[in-house]
């Protein structure tokens, strides 16, 4: 089941403050781990990869922004996977709704994923393609 961290601080109006370093990483397949924060209409996640970790081909209705903080991911896009893009530290890839994609960590990598709407499969733990 996904890890549900509580905010470090709250404020009036539903404001929630989270500290990544105080959050628990959720173990996934291989050595992939993640931490996530979600609101009603957005989700942000830190996803940690070791070199060689892979994300199998999948697609979802959610729009996705992937920003690489450190390391590099090689992406393949489309059902046939013929379109390849390597995204390195300081770069962003925008993945529209329902575009098939997969990824491979070319080195130890930390990426920030932003989704709209939030990934319900990540929140419920039904993202079998990322599970052991």
C-alpha positions as CSV (number, residue, x, y, z in Angstrom):
1,X,0.0,0.0,0.0
2,X,1.2,3.6,-0.7
3,X,2.8,5.5,2.1
4,X,0.5,8.3,3.4
5,X,2.6,11.0,5.1
6,X,1.0,13.7,7.1
7,X,1.9,17.3,6.5
8,X,4.7,18.8,8.7
9,X,2.6,21.9,9.2
10,X,-0.9,23.1,8.4
11,X,-2.5,26.5,8.2
12,X,-6.0,28.1,7.8
13,X,-7.8,27.4,4.5
14,X,-6.4,23.9,4.1
15,X,-2.8,24.9,3.6
16,X,-0.4,21.9,4.1
17,X,3.4,22.0,4.3
18,X,5.5,18.9,3.5
19,X,9.2,18.4,3.9
20,X,10.6,15.8,1.4
21,X,13.5,14.8,3.8
22,X,10.9,13.9,6.5
23,X,8.7,11.8,4.3
24,X,8.8,8.0,4.0
25,X,9.8,6.5,0.6
26,X,7.5,3.9,-0.8
27,X,9.4,0.9,-2.2
28,X,8.4,-0.2,-5.7
29,X,9.9,-2.6,-8.3
30,X,13.6,-3.1,-8.4
31,X,15.2,-0.3,-6.3
32,X,12.6,2.4,-7.4
33,X,11.1,4.4,-4.5
34,X,8.9,7.4,-4.4
35,X,7.4,10.0,-2.1
36,X,4.2,11.9,-3.1
37,X,2.0,14.7,-2.2
38,X,-1.5,15.1,-3.6
39,X,-4.3,17.6,-3.5
40,X,-7.7,17.4,-5.1
41,X,-6.5,18.4,-8.6
42,X,-2.7,18.0,-8.6
43,X,0.0,15.5,-7.6
44,X,3.7,15.9,-7.2
45,X,6.2,13.0,-6.6
46,X,9.8,12.5,-6.0
47,X,10.8,9.2,-7.8
48,X,14.2,7.7,-7.0
49,X,15.9,5.3,-9.4
50,X,19.2,3.4,-9.4
51,X,21.0,2.9,-12.7
52,X,19.2,0.1,-14.6
53,X,15.8,0.5,-13.0
54,X,13.0,0.5,-15.6
55,X,9.4,1.7,-15.8
56,X,7.5,-0.7,-18.1
57,X,5.3,0.5,-21.0
58,X,2.1,2.1,-19.7
59,X,-0.3,5.0,-20.3
60,X,-2.7,7.0,-18.3
61,X,-5.3,9.7,-18.7
62,X,-3.2,12.1,-16.5
63,X,-1.0,14.8,-18.1
64,X,2.5,14.4,-16.8
65,X,5.5,16.7,-16.4
66,X,8.8,14.9,-15.5
67,X,11.6,17.2,-14.3
68,X,15.0,15.5,-13.8
69,X,16.8,16.9,-10.7
70,X,19.8,14.6,-11.0
71,X,20.8,11.7,-13.3
72,X,19.1,10.8,-16.6
73,X,16.2,8.8,-17.9
74,X,15.8,7.4,-21.4
75,X,12.1,7.4,-22.5
76,X,10.5,5.5,-25.3
77,X,7.1,6.9,-26.6
78,X,4.3,5.4,-28.6
79,X,2.9,1.8,-28.7
80,X,5.9,0.8,-30.9
81,X,8.4,2.7,-28.8
82,X,10.2,4.1,-31.8
83,X,10.5,7.7,-30.5
84,X,13.3,8.0,-27.9
85,X,14.3,10.9,-25.7
86,X,17.0,11.1,-23.1
87,X,16.1,13.6,-20.3
88,X,19.0,14.8,-18.1
89,X,19.3,16.9,-15.0
90,X,17.7,20.3,-15.5
91,X,15.4,19.1,-18.3
92,X,11.7,18.5,-18.5
93,X,9.6,16.2,-20.6
94,X,5.8,16.8,-21.1
95,X,3.8,13.7,-21.6
96,X,0.2,14.3,-22.8
97,X,-2.7,12.2,-21.8
98,X,-2.8,8.6,-23.0
99,X,0.6,8.6,-24.7
100,X,2.2,5.1,-24.2
101,X,5.7,5.5,-22.6
102,X,8.4,3.6,-20.7
103,X,11.7,4.6,-19.1
104,X,15.1,3.4,-18.1
105,X,17.4,5.0,-15.6
106,X,20.8,5.5,-17.3
107,X,22.3,6.5,-14.0
108,X,21.1,7.0,-10.4
109,X,18.3,9.5,-10.9
110,X,15.9,11.7,-8.9
111,X,12.9,12.9,-10.9
112,X,10.0,15.1,-10.0
113,X,6.7,14.0,-11.6
114,X,3.7,16.3,-11.6
115,X,0.3,14.9,-12.6
116,X,-3.1,16.5,-13.4
117,X,-5.4,15.0,-12.3
118,X,-3.7,13.0,-9.5
119,X,-2.9,9.4,-10.3
120,X,-5.6,7.5,-8.5
121,X,-3.7,4.2,-9.1
122,X,-0.7,5.6,-7.3
123,X,-2.9,6.7,-4.4
124,X,-4.7,3.4,-4.1
125,X,-1.7,1.1,-4.8
126,X,-3.2,-0.4,-7.9
127,X,-0.3,0.6,-10.2
128,X,0.8,-3.0,-10.7
129,X,3.3,-2.1,-13.5
130,X,5.4,-0.4,-10.8
131,X,5.0,-3.0,-8.1
132,X,7.3,-5.9,-7.3
